[in-house]
Amino acid sequence: MERQEYPKPTEKEEQLLKLIRELGFGEIHIYVANGQPVRAEEIKKSIKF
Protein backbone atom coordinates (compact mmCIF):
# COMPACT_ATOMS: atom_id res chain seq x y z
CA MET A 1 0.00 0.00 0.00
CA GLU A 2 1.44 3.36 -1.04
CA ARG A 3 1.74 6.21 1.41
CA GLN A 4 -0.19 9.28 0.30
CA GLU A 5 1.71 12.55 0.41
CA TYR A 6 -0.08 15.73 1.39
CA PRO A 7 0.91 19.29 0.47
CA LYS A 8 2.47 21.47 3.16
CA PRO A 9 -0.22 23.07 5.37
CA THR A 10 -1.09 26.67 4.56
CA GLU A 11 -0.69 29.44 7.14
CA LYS A 12 -4.44 29.32 7.91
CA GLU A 13 -4.30 25.54 8.41
CA GLU A 14 -1.33 25.91 10.74
CA GLN A 15 -3.21 28.56 12.76
CA LEU A 16 -6.17 26.17 13.05
CA LEU A 17 -3.92 23.32 14.23
CA LYS A 18 -2.36 25.62 16.84
CA LEU A 19 -5.84 26.63 18.08
CA ILE A 20 -6.89 22.97 18.37
CA ARG A 21 -3.73 22.00 20.26
CA GLU A 22 -4.07 24.92 22.67
CA LEU A 23 -7.74 24.16 23.32
CA GLY A 24 -7.05 20.85 25.06
CA PHE A 25 -10.73 19.87 25.06
CA GLY A 26 -13.96 21.47 23.98
CA GLU A 27 -15.86 22.19 20.81
CA ILE A 28 -14.94 24.31 17.79
CA HIS A 29 -17.08 25.16 14.78
CA ILE A 30 -14.95 25.63 11.68
CA TYR A 31 -16.09 27.57 8.63
CA VAL A 32 -14.43 26.58 5.37
CA ALA A 33 -14.32 28.34 1.98
CA ASN A 34 -12.45 27.07 -1.07
CA GLY A 35 -10.97 24.23 0.97
CA GLN A 36 -9.40 26.57 3.54
CA PRO A 37 -10.44 27.40 7.11
CA VAL A 38 -11.93 30.89 7.20
CA ARG A 39 -13.19 31.18 10.76
CA ALA A 40 -13.28 29.06 13.91
CA GLU A 41 -15.67 29.65 16.78
CA GLU A 42 -14.87 28.16 20.17
CA ILE A 43 -18.10 27.05 21.81
CA LYS A 44 -18.13 28.41 25.35
CA LYS A 45 -21.43 27.20 26.75
CA SER A 46 -23.73 24.28 26.15
CA ILE A 47 -26.75 23.43 28.28
CA LYS A 48 -28.00 19.84 28.25
CA PHE A 49 -31.36 18.99 29.84
Secondary structure as GFF3:
##gff-version 3
##sequence-region A 1 49
A	DSSP	alpha_helix	11	23	.	.	.	ID=ss1
A	DSSP	beta_strand	28	33	.	.	.	ID=ss2
A	DSSP	beta_strand	36	42	.	.	.	ID=ss3
###
